[in-house]
Amino acid sequence: MTPPELVVPMFDYRPGHARYRDAIETAMRDVIASGLLILGPRVNSFEGHFAESLRMPGQAVGVGSGTDALAIALRALGVGTGDEVLTVPNTAIPTVSAIRMVGARPVFVDVDPDSCLMDIDQAAERITRRTRVLLPVHLFGNAVPMEPLLELATRHGLHVVEDCAQSTGTRLAGQATGTFGRIGCFSFYPTKTLGAYGDGGLCFTTESRLAETMRQLRMYGCGRTYVAEREGVCSRLDELQAAILDVKLAHLEETLAARREIARQYDAGMPTQIQRIAVTPGTDPAWQLYVIRVTRREALISQLQEDGIGYGIHYPVPIHLMPGYEFLGYRVGDFPVAERLAGEILSLPCFPGLTPEQVQLVCRSVAYFADRELA
Ligand SMILES: *Cc1c(COP(=O)(O)O)cnc(C)c1O
């Protein structure tokens, strides 16, 4: 995270906190007074409310992070060594960390140049005997077209696990992301649309057997106290985070509306030379990130820095080209679209509490760059 001490920071949770301060601080005090800090009534309450917010009958299982949510989901489906999981190379590293945590092999699929999301036709070409899971990433708060993806999964007998870390609140044809596949995995990292005050994550499923398995997996595999029914891990959402999240969840629609409004202001204020990311038809995005595409990105960055404006690049290097994943054996040129996008994308500040004046400053800075460099 970039430091928030700029004219326009990339992210700052404090204006959001100020809005709900009393309710959040009361909730925190109540937890501390309650005598229960792990897997108690607040986690239950939040899980119930979160599942309700998705408007799909099912169960939510709170875990320690978004990364763990993905790993626990894969493990619950029996995915492990020798299995292949199809995902995209332009995602956040944790998508791939989670696949590796269960010992499976990430197999990458290039992305659509307009939406930056998984190219489903190319996914079909990468399916092998070992493929077990399609793992679409709803990047930037946009939604992967789930109809063709589910159709592909059904045709090949594959599981679908959705990475919804950036899409809490996103709907596709009115249906929440995370409810299309067998398991939807969410993150409550502080910068996400529903951010905790530390780490947190959640798995959603409509299948109660899977939910039960994931509840055991997060707690050393225990069904009954101190008896492991299976081999598990330690990854729990704690009572303090759950209580905070429960307060913030009650205001999620407001938060989403604030993000939507900022995106609208950017759409209206961006100079015409600036290319935006295409939103999947039928999607109501959560606007986790507002992303633009530019050539001459270094010049734009200089301009933003000069104007005291924060920015992000999500992400600067596709995972198949990172030193830590050299062992997967990929090379430059394997995923040309993801590689080109990595050099052109830039995320602008987009979080509740950002003022219209600040958005205007960003637009002006980008326009100044565009006039000079993209004329
Ligand atoms: C944030 C993020 C994650 C991981 O979430 P954590 O809570 O940080 O573990 C996974 N996938 C994507 C796409 C993310 O943006």
PDBQT file of the ligand as one rigid body, heavy atoms in Angstrom, charges set to zero:
ROOT
HETATM    1  C1  LIG A 401      -6.334  -9.679  -2.470  1.00  0.00    +0.000 C 
HETATM    2  C2  LIG A 401      -6.384 -10.818  -3.410  1.00  0.00    +0.000 A 
HETATM    3  C3  LIG A 401      -6.233 -12.148  -2.985  1.00  0.00    +0.000 A 
HETATM    4  C4  LIG A 401      -5.784 -12.548  -1.617  1.00  0.00    +0.000 C 
HETATM    5  O1  LIG A 401      -6.399 -12.027  -0.555  1.00  0.00    +0.000 OA
HETATM    6  P1  LIG A 401      -5.645 -11.905   0.860  1.00  0.00    +0.000 P 
HETATM    7  O2  LIG A 401      -6.762 -11.631   1.782  1.00  0.00    +0.000 OA
HETATM    8  O3  LIG A 401      -4.652 -10.795   0.742  1.00  0.00    +0.000 OA
HETATM    9  O4  LIG A 401      -4.987 -13.214   1.143  1.00  0.00    +0.000 OA
HETATM   10  C5  LIG A 401      -6.442 -13.165  -3.912  1.00  0.00    +0.000 A 
HETATM   11  N1  LIG A 401      -6.751 -12.891  -5.184  1.00  0.00    +0.000 NA
HETATM   12  C6  LIG A 401      -6.877 -11.631  -5.636  1.00  0.00    +0.000 A 
HETATM   13  C7  LIG A 401      -7.258 -11.419  -7.062  1.00  0.00    +0.000 C 
HETATM   14  C8  LIG A 401      -6.689 -10.551  -4.772  1.00  0.00    +0.000 A 
HETATM   15  O5  LIG A 401      -6.808  -9.309  -5.245  1.00  0.00    +0.000 OA
ENDROOT
TORSDOF 0
